[in-house]
Structure formats: structure tokens, C-alpha cells
Amino acid sequence: MNAADTRKDISLEICVDDAQGLFATQLDCVSRIELCGALDLGGLTPTPGLIALARQSQIPVFAMVRPRSGHFVFSPNEEAQMLGDIAAIRQAGLAGVVLGAALSDSRLDVAMLARLSEACGSLRRQLHRVFDLVPDPFEALEQAIAMGFERILTSGLTPRAPDGADMLRQLRERAAGRIDIMAGGFVRADKVTTLSKISGVKSFHASCRQKTAVQDERLLQFGFAADHAVTCPVEIVRLYQAACAAQHG
């Protein structure tokens, strides 16, 4: 396989939660953008304004649909909220959504996911890291395939994808091309070579953010700011090049 073929083989998704990240991610090496609010909480549904702004993206945008932080067992009212968010995302004309819902035993809530999926219409669908909490990943894999999800974002049932590389390999082998297995969770340029070689996955998800200094200490004093990070195009390119090199090697 030559270098050009390797580049076509790699899929890189970058998650962002603000306008700066949305436009910093407009790079040829980026396959998709996951649009969120509050990445520090694992990603929530983005604001209507950010969703509308994402219509300007030249890269396909998938919007997170998650009404709050914490567990993934959602009430009827929270489901209604998610249905409203999906309608807004459809109205905005984005490429897809990122969904997830669980039962009290951490298995996928197939019934709720089916209702949410029906509301998506032609929107493409990815299953988020609710998958990493399931008791039986192979059952959940088959459920996701049956519901027509095109991709599962997972760290291999561990907090960090490099530590879950062997499970990622098993999932990829069991999926056998029926659904894409995308590695996410502490995916870094200096870790992706080993992750790639062990797991065999070719789809990666990362934020590629760098911490920045607070511009004015008064913002901290008044509680208007906290630790902040911005999407870094240089880190995106480094990760992409490392992933390509791992495949080519």
C-alpha cells in the first residue's frame, strides 16, 4: 500500500465545543467534526447558535445529543428534550448526530435509541461512549449494527483507548466491516502508533486541544473563567501524520 492509499484509509474525527475549534478543524486531513458543548464533561448537546454556525463547515459535522452530564439513563422528559435537539439539528442541515442511552443495568436502551433514530430521518448516526459502560460489548455491538449505526466510538471499555487496544481489536474483528469501530479517549500522536498496531483500527477520535493561559486574572477572581483549552491545528496534523505512518509501517 502506498502513502496515498494509506491517507485515504485513515479516518480522523475531531471533537470541538466552540467556534474557535469549529473553524480550526477545517483541514483536509479531518474526516468529521463532532460538535459538542462542554467537552470537559464528556460532551453535551451544543447550543443552537453553535449548531447554526456549523452550517458553514466544509467538513461533515455530527452533533452530540446528550442533555446533561452524568449517567446515560434518561427520563421521558430528557428523551423529549433530545427529540427536540434532533429536530433542530435536522433543520440546520448537519450531516449527523451522536447518540447514546442506557438502561439501569448499563445495557443499551435499544427501545429509546430506536425512537431517537427514527426521529433522525436521513441524519447519519454514531453511537457514543455509552458503549464503554455496557456489561457485554459484543451484545451491544450487534445491537448497534441492527439499529443501523454507522460507527461506534469506544475506548475499548477502559478510560483510555491505548489501554483498551486489545478489546478494540476484538470488536473490529467481530464487526467484520459491518460497522466502523472508532478509537477515542486519550488518543495522542505519541500513542497512536502502538494503539493502531495492536487494535488494527483506522478510525480515530480526538480533541487535539492545548491549554491556554487566562487573559485576565480578574476573570478567575470573579468566577468567569477556569482552565481553558483550544483546538490546535498543529496537533491535528501531528496526530493524522502519526496515524498514517503507523498504517504505512
C-alpha positions as CSV (number, residue, x, y, z in Angstrom):
1,M,0.0,0.0,0.0
2,N,1.4,3.4,-1.0
3,A,1.3,6.5,1.1
4,A,-1.7,8.0,-0.8
5,D,-3.7,4.8,-0.2
6,T,-2.8,4.9,3.5
7,R,-4.1,8.5,3.8
8,K,-7.4,7.6,2.2
9,D,-7.7,4.7,4.7
10,I,-7.4,6.8,7.8
11,S,-10.5,8.4,9.3
12,L,-9.9,11.3,11.8
13,E,-12.7,12.8,13.8
14,I,-12.1,15.9,15.9
15,C,-14.4,16.9,18.7
16,V,-14.9,20.7,19.4
17,D,-17.1,22.7,21.7
18,D,-16.7,26.3,20.5
19,A,-16.5,28.5,17.4
20,Q,-12.7,28.6,17.5
21,G,-12.5,24.8,17.4
22,L,-15.1,24.5,14.6
23,F,-13.0,26.7,12.3
24,A,-9.6,25.5,13.4
25,T,-10.7,22.0,12.3
26,Q,-11.3,22.9,8.7
27,L,-8.4,20.8,7.5
28,D,-8.1,18.3,4.6
29,C,-6.9,15.6,7.0
30,V,-10.1,15.8,9.1
31,S,-12.9,13.4,8.1
32,R,-15.6,14.6,10.5
33,I,-16.2,17.1,13.3
34,E,-18.1,16.1,16.4
35,L,-19.8,19.2,17.6
36,C,-20.4,19.4,21.4
37,G,-21.0,21.6,24.3
38,A,-18.9,21.2,27.5
39,L,-16.2,18.9,26.4
40,D,-14.8,18.9,29.9
41,L,-18.0,17.0,30.9
42,G,-17.6,14.5,28.1
43,G,-19.6,16.5,25.6
44,L,-23.2,17.7,25.8
45,T,-25.6,18.9,23.1
46,P,-24.2,22.1,21.5
47,T,-26.1,25.4,21.7
48,P,-28.5,26.4,18.9
49,G,-26.0,29.2,17.9
50,L,-23.1,26.8,17.6
51,I,-25.3,24.4,15.6
52,A,-26.3,27.2,13.2
53,L,-22.7,28.3,12.8
54,A,-21.7,24.7,11.9
55,R,-23.6,25.1,8.7
56,Q,-20.6,27.0,7.4
57,S,-18.3,24.0,7.9
58,Q,-16.7,22.4,4.9
59,I,-16.2,19.2,6.9
60,P,-19.2,17.0,7.8
61,V,-20.5,17.8,11.3
62,F,-22.1,15.3,13.7
63,A,-23.7,17.0,16.6
64,M,-23.8,15.4,20.1
65,V,-27.2,14.7,21.5
66,R,-26.8,14.5,25.3
67,P,-29.0,16.6,27.5
68,R,-26.8,16.6,30.7
69,S,-23.7,15.2,32.3
70,G,-23.6,12.0,34.3
71,H,-25.2,8.7,33.7
72,F,-27.0,7.7,30.4
73,V,-30.3,6.6,31.9
74,F,-32.6,9.2,30.5
75,S,-36.1,10.1,31.7
76,P,-39.1,10.7,29.4
77,N,-38.6,14.4,29.8
78,E,-35.0,14.1,28.8
79,E,-35.9,12.0,25.8
80,A,-38.4,14.7,24.7
81,Q,-35.5,17.2,25.0
82,M,-33.3,15.0,22.9
83,L,-36.0,14.7,20.3
84,G,-36.3,18.4,20.1
85,D,-32.5,18.7,19.7
86,I,-32.5,16.2,16.9
87,A,-35.2,18.2,15.1
88,A,-33.1,21.3,15.4
89,I,-30.0,19.5,14.1
90,R,-32.1,18.2,11.1
91,Q,-33.3,21.7,10.5
92,A,-29.8,23.1,10.4
93,G,-28.8,20.5,7.8
94,L,-25.9,19.0,9.6
95,A,-24.5,15.6,8.5
96,G,-25.4,13.5,11.5
97,V,-25.8,13.0,15.2
98,V,-24.0,11.2,18.0
99,L,-26.4,9.3,20.3
100,G,-26.4,7.0,23.3
101,A,-28.8,5.8,26.0
102,A,-28.6,3.1,28.6
103,L,-30.8,1.0,30.9
104,S,-30.3,0.9,34.6
105,D,-28.1,-2.2,34.2
106,S,-25.9,-0.3,31.7
107,R,-27.0,-2.3,28.7
108,L,-28.0,-0.2,25.7
109,D,-31.6,1.2,25.9
110,V,-32.5,-0.2,22.5
111,A,-36.1,1.0,22.6
112,M,-35.1,4.6,23.3
113,L,-32.3,4.5,20.8
114,A,-34.8,3.2,18.2
115,R,-37.2,6.1,18.9
116,L,-34.3,8.6,18.7
117,S,-33.1,7.0,15.5
118,E,-36.5,7.2,13.9
119,A,-36.6,10.9,14.6
120,C,-33.2,11.4,12.8
121,G,-34.7,10.7,9.4
122,S,-31.8,10.9,6.9
123,L,-29.2,12.1,9.5
124,R,-26.3,9.7,9.9
125,R,-25.8,8.2,13.3
126,Q,-22.9,7.3,15.6
127,L,-23.1,5.6,19.0
128,H,-21.0,7.4,21.6
129,R,-19.0,6.1,24.6
130,V,-22.1,4.9,26.5
131,F,-20.8,1.8,24.8
132,D,-17.8,1.7,27.2
133,L,-20.1,1.0,30.2
134,V,-22.0,-1.9,28.8
135,P,-21.6,-5.3,30.5
136,D,-21.4,-7.3,27.2
137,P,-19.7,-5.3,24.4
138,F,-20.4,-8.0,21.8
139,E,-24.1,-7.9,22.5
140,A,-24.0,-4.1,22.3
141,L,-22.1,-4.3,19.1
142,E,-24.7,-6.5,17.4
143,Q,-27.5,-4.1,18.7
144,A,-25.8,-1.1,17.2
145,I,-25.4,-2.9,13.9
146,A,-29.0,-3.9,13.9
147,M,-30.1,-0.3,14.5
148,G,-28.1,0.9,11.6
149,F,-25.5,3.0,13.4
150,E,-22.5,3.6,11.1
151,R,-19.9,3.9,13.8
152,I,-19.2,3.2,17.4
153,L,-16.9,5.5,19.4
154,T,-15.2,3.5,22.1
155,S,-12.0,3.3,24.2
156,G,-12.3,-0.4,24.4
157,L,-14.2,-0.3,27.7
158,T,-11.3,1.4,29.5
159,P,-11.0,5.2,30.3
160,R,-8.1,5.5,27.8
161,A,-8.1,3.9,24.3
162,P,-4.4,2.9,24.4
163,D,-5.3,0.7,27.4
164,G,-8.2,-0.8,25.6
165,A,-6.4,-1.6,22.4
166,D,-6.9,-5.4,22.6
167,M,-10.7,-5.0,23.1
168,L,-10.7,-2.6,20.2
169,R,-9.1,-5.3,18.1
170,Q,-11.7,-7.9,19.2
171,L,-14.5,-5.5,18.4
172,R,-13.1,-4.7,15.0
173,E,-12.7,-8.4,14.2
174,R,-16.2,-9.2,15.4
175,A,-17.7,-6.3,13.4
176,A,-16.1,-7.6,10.2
177,G,-16.7,-4.4,8.3
178,R,-20.4,-4.2,9.3
179,I,-19.8,-1.1,11.4
180,D,-16.8,1.1,11.9
181,I,-15.0,0.9,15.2
182,M,-13.5,4.3,16.1
183,A,-10.9,4.6,18.9
184,G,-11.4,7.6,21.2
185,G,-10.2,8.6,24.7
186,F,-6.7,10.0,25.2
187,V,-5.8,9.4,21.6
188,R,-2.5,11.3,21.1
189,A,0.1,11.4,18.4
190,D,2.7,9.8,20.6
191,K,0.3,6.9,21.5
192,V,-1.4,6.2,18.2
193,T,1.3,4.0,16.7
194,T,1.0,1.3,19.4
195,L,-2.8,1.7,19.5
196,S,-3.0,1.3,15.8
197,K,-0.7,-1.7,15.6
198,I,-2.5,-3.6,18.4
199,S,-6.1,-2.8,17.6
200,G,-5.9,-2.5,13.8
201,V,-8.4,0.3,13.8
202,K,-8.1,3.0,11.2
203,S,-10.6,5.5,12.7
204,F,-9.6,7.8,15.5
205,H,-11.3,10.4,17.6
206,A,-9.5,13.2,19.5
207,S,-9.9,16.8,20.7
208,C,-6.3,17.9,19.9
209,R,-6.6,20.7,22.4
210,Q,-3.9,22.7,24.1
211,K,-4.3,24.6,27.4
212,T,-4.1,28.4,27.3
213,A,-3.4,31.0,29.9
214,V,-6.3,33.1,31.2
215,Q,-6.1,36.5,29.5
216,D,-7.1,38.4,32.7
217,E,-6.7,37.2,36.2
218,R,-9.8,39.1,37.2
219,L,-11.8,36.5,35.2
220,L,-10.7,33.9,37.6
221,Q,-11.3,36.1,40.7
222,F,-14.9,36.7,39.6
223,G,-15.5,33.1,38.6
224,F,-15.9,34.0,34.9
225,A,-13.2,31.6,33.7
226,A,-11.5,28.3,34.5
227,D,-8.8,26.3,32.8
228,H,-9.3,26.7,29.1
229,A,-8.0,24.8,26.1
230,V,-8.2,25.5,22.4
231,T,-8.2,23.2,19.4
232,C,-4.7,23.2,17.9
233,P,-4.4,22.6,14.1
234,V,-0.8,21.6,14.5
235,E,-1.7,18.8,16.9
236,I,-4.4,17.6,14.5
237,V,-1.9,17.3,11.7
238,R,0.7,15.6,14.0
239,L,-2.0,13.0,15.0
240,Y,-3.0,12.4,11.4
241,Q,0.6,12.0,10.2
242,A,1.4,9.6,13.1
243,A,-1.7,7.5,12.3
244,C,-0.8,7.4,8.6
245,A,2.8,6.4,9.5
246,A,1.5,3.6,11.7
247,Q,-0.6,2.2,8.9
248,H,2.1,2.6,6.3
249,G,4.7,0.9,8.6
